[in-house]
Amino acid sequence: HNEFVSYLKIITSAVSLGHDESLIVFIGEDDERQYLYPEEFNNGFFRFSVGIEDVEDIIEDLRQALEKSELL
């Protein structure tokens, strides 16, 4: 997950969400709040908050990061 986030150019890695820019945070399997989420999320997941950037720029940023990290 860190590799994927490191490739993002527009989207900012964050510790919390709630700003006018696009933010992403990884909730890991060791997060103390894991019990709040469905079992299929127990290995960790990304929370993504879309900001006010151009939608095509956000999509392209996600696409290129997924491609570079070989998740796409």
Secondary structure as UniProt FT lines:
FT   HELIX           2..7
FT   STRAND          12..13
FT   STRAND          23..27
FT   TURN            29..30
FT   TURN            32..33
FT   HELIX           34..36
FT   HELIX           39..41
FT   TURN            42..43
FT   STRAND          45..49
FT   HELIX           55..68
FT   TURN            69..70
//
